[in-house]
Amino acid sequence: MDRVKTSVAVMAEQDRSRWDAFVEAHPQGTFFHLSAWRGLIEDVFRHKTWFLLAERAGDIAGVLPLAEVKSRLFGHALTSLPFCVYGGAIGDAEAVSELEAEAERIAMQLGVQHLEYRNVEPRHADWPRQDLYVTFRKSIDPDVEANMLAIPRKQRAMVRKGIKNNLTSHIDADVERFFALYADNVLRHGTPALPKRFFAALKDTFGERCEVLTVTGEDGKALSSVLSFYFRDEVLPYYAGDDLAARDFAANDFKYWELMRRACERGCKVFDYGRSKIGTGPYSFKKNWGFEPQPLSYEYRLYKRDGVPQNNPMNPKYRAFIALWRRLPIGVANAIGPYIVRNLG
């Protein structure tokens, strides 16, 4: 009997529902493997994509989303997937092998400096890796109060402080309050903000799977906000922002508790606190919530580089830029920031 061949092609529009069904069913599938990211990356950031689909005997056997990011400042890469914390090929061993072979062919044809896979687990032991990032994931107990008691004592006290301050959480229909807090927050940290239209597009594209939760004080002022994704039985807080006064009211801790509480009542079973850089404030914050860091296997196939790229704020060569950026008026930063950050991914 002849062996059935695995073929690889770029996803066609009519393949999208099959692609997403495969991602939903596969144990290694993530929110960032969904087909809708192709349109977001192409339409908002103008990056060319290759969403590769491996097929065998008429059935999908694997998928690999890729996007090309080309910048004079930050280099030329083929990545799975920019603006996403997880990526890489998913499928059976043969499909993954065929998908990665096609990705290498595309990378060589484009002349990129490197090919990057944002894998959750190691796949290429001999490839250079980026050891800077970890993720934080924890089970959600079906009982709301059990989740409260699972928060370490000091951090739980901060949540209760927020409750005593009569903070209130709201589900916003748009991204207006979120973006104002987010943009101001990243400016204070000296990094450019993603464009508001990206967040609006996330809401429009993913519908109920993309939610904005905003915390307000007794006076109705927005203090803290988070944009989260829902995938299968998981909630993924992904982008966030806080007012300068948020710390005084414990609004940040209250925000994440309210998200966890609502997710629990919604039937979610996993709270994915997302990616953080080792040694940063967000890394410590998540650990203080009782989450244990899990290393991410960002693997690189280097073509025209001597080492793994370090396009992140912890790179010392960006210190002067960060200091300058912090001094920009918010309007100026929001106007020019998207042209810079689109090439960071």
N, C-alpha and C positions, 0 to 999 in steps of 0.2 A: 504493500500500500504506500503510495506517494505521501511524503510529508507535506502538510499544509504550510504554505509560505506566509510569513508575516510581512505585510507591506506598510510603508509609512508615507503619509501625505499630510498636507496642510489642511486643517479643519475647514470644511465648507460651511456656509450658513445653515444648510439643512442638517448638518451634523451636530448642531449645538445641543439639542435636547438629548441626543444619545451621549454626547460628551459629558454633560452634567449628570445624567443618570449614572454613568460609570464612576464619576468622581464621588457622588453621594454614596455609592455602594462600596467603594474601595476603602479598606482600613487605613491606607496612607493618604487618602484624599483629604484636602483641606479647603477652606473657604477660598483660598487664593489660587486654587486650581480651576475654579469655575470659569466657564467660557466668557462670561461678561467682562472679565478683566481685559480681554482683547480690545473691545470697543473703548473702554476707559483709557487705556494706555495710548491707543492710536488717536482718539478724538481730543483728549485733554492735553496730552503731552507730546503728541506728534511723533511718537517713536514707532518704528516699523516692528511688526510682530510676526512670529511664526508659531502658531499653535499646532504642534505636531500630533498626529493621531496614528497610532499603530493598530492595524486591523488584521484579523485572521479569520478566514471562513465566514466573512460577513459580520463578525462581532468585534467590538473594540477590545483590544488587549492591553492598551496602555496609552497614556497621554503625556505630553511635555510642552508646557507653555513657555515661550521664549520672547524676549524683546531686545532690540538693539538700542544701546544708549551710546551716543557719540558726542563728545565734548572736547574742546581744546583745553579746558581747565582740568577735567577729571578723567579723560581718556576715552577709549573706545572698547565697548564690551558687549557681549551677548549674554543675557542674564535670565535666569528663571527664579524669580521674576522681580523686576524693579518695583519699588513701592510696596512690596509684599514681604512678610517675614518668613514665609515658608514657600517652597517651590520644588523644582526638580522633577524628574520623571517618576511616574507611578504606573504600576502594571506588573505582569509576570516577568520573570528574568529575561526571557527572549525578547519580549517587547521593549523592555527598558534598554537592553543592549542595542537594539535596532534604532530606537529613538535617539540615544546618545551618539550613535555613529552618524546619524543624519545631522544632529546638532553640531558635531565637530566639522562635518563637511560644510555646513552653512557658515560656521565661524571662520574657517579657512578661506572660504570664498569672499567673505566680507572683509577679511584682513584685520579682525579685531585683535586687541592686545591680550584679551583673556576671555574665557568662557566660565561663567559662574553658576553653580547650582546651590540653591538655598535649601539643602536637605535637612530634614529633622534628624535623621540617623546617618552615620557614616556609610559611604558607598565606595569611595576610591581611597584606599589606605595610602597609596603612593602619591596622591595629589596634595599640593599645599592647601592649608586650611586657614580660615579666619577664626581665631579662638577668642575674639572679643565679645561675641554675643551669646546670651543664654535666653531661654524662655522659662516662663513660670506657669505651671498648670496644676490645678487641684480639683478634687471632686467636690461637688456641691451636695450637701446632705439634703434629703427631702424635707427635713424639718427646719423651719426658718430659725428658731431659737438655737438649735444645735450649731448652725453656721455662725451665729453670733458668738457662742461660747468657744468655738474653734479658733477665733481670732486671739492671738496672744494678748495678755492682760493690758500692756501699755497701749497697744494700738486699739484694743477694744474700748479703753477709756476715752480715746480720741473720738471714736464713733459715738459713744454716749454723750460726749461733750457737744457734738454736732446736734444730737437729738435735743439736748437741754437748751441749746441756742435756738430752738424752734425753726431749724432749717427745713425746707420743703423741697422735694424732688418733683420734677415735671418732665413729661415726654413731649418734646418739641416737634412741631409739624415741619419745621424748616431748620436751616443751619445758621440762622442769623446770630442768635445769642452765642452759640457754640463758637462760631468763627471769630467773633470779637474777642472772646476770652483766649482762644487758641493763638490767634495772631499776636496779641499783646504778650502772651506767655513766651512764645518762641523768640520774639524780638528781645525780651529781657535776657534770654539765654544766648543771644547773639547768632541765631540761625535764621535763614529765610523761611517764610511760611509758604506752604503749598497754596495754590489759588483757591479762592472761595468756590469757584465753579466746579472744582474737583469734588468737593464735599457735597455740593448740590447734586452733582452727577451720581455720586455714590447713593444718595437717598433715592433719586429717581430710578436708578438702575436696579437696586436690590430691594426697594420697597420695604416691607415689614422686616426684612432681614438686616436692615441698617437702621439703627435707632439712635436718637440724640436724647440724652438725659441731662437736664440742667438743674442745678441746686440754687435756690434763692434764699436770702435772709428774710427776716420778719418784714423788712421794708420793701420786699419784692425785688431787690437788686440781685442780678445774676452774679454768683460767686464762683461757681465751678461747673464745668460741663464735660461730657465725654460722648464720643461717637463710637458705638459698638456694632459688631457684626454678630449675627446668629447663624450657626451652621450645625445641622443635625441636632444634637443635644448639648451644644456648647454655646457659651457667650464669650465674645472676644472684645473687651474694651480696647480700642485701637488708637484713637487720637483723643487728646484731652487738653484742657486749658483751665487756668485758674486766675482769678483776680488777686491783686496784691493782698487784699483783706481776707482771702480764703483761709490762710493759716490761723488767723486770730479766732475764726469761728469753727475751725476743724472741718471746713467744707469739703476738703479733698477726701478725707477718710469717710465722711458721711456719704459722699457721692458714690464711692465704690461699694459701701455697704448697701446703699439703696439699689444699686445695680445688681448686686448679688441676691438681695432679698427678692427683687422683682423677677430675676432669672429663676430663682428657686420656685416661686409661685407659678411661673410659666412652665415648669417641668424640666428645666435644664439640669444637666448632671455634671458638667465640667465648666469651671471658670478658668479661662485662659488669659492670664494677666499680660501676656505678650512679651515681646523681646525687649531686653535691656542690655546696655553695655556694662561689663564687669567693672566694679569700682565706682559707679555713678550713684547719684541720689536716688533715681528710680529703682536701681538694683537693690539698694538698702531698704527702700520703702516697701518693696514687695516681699523681701525676706522678713521684714518686721511684721508682715501680715501672716506669717507662717507658711509661706510658699517656698519650696526648695528649687534652686536654679537647676535647669537641665541644659547641658551644652547643646548648641546648634552646630550642625556639620555643614558650614558653608565651604564648599570645595571649589578649587580653581584649576582650570587647565590653562597654563600660561603659554602664550605664544611670543609676545613681544615685550614681556616684563621680566624683571629679575626677581620680583617678589609680589606678594599679595597686596593689592591696592588698599590704601588707608584713607578713603574719602569720608572721614567722619570728624566731628568736632574735637575729638581727643588727640588728633594729629597736631603736634606742636607748630607745624608750618601754617596752620590756620588761625593761630592766636591773634595776630594783628587784625585779620579780617573780622574775627568775632568781636574784638574790642571796638572796631569801627562800626560794625553793624548795630551794636547796642545803642549807639548814639543817633541813629537815623530816626526821623519822625515816622510814626506808624504808617502814614499814608504813602510815604516814599518807599518804605520797606515792603509794604504790600503790593506796590506797583511793580517793583523790579525783582522782588524775591522769586516769583514763579519762573522767571527766565533762568535763574541760577539753579533752583532746587529741582527743576525738571531733569537735569542731567546728573543728579546725585542718585536717585532711585533707592 
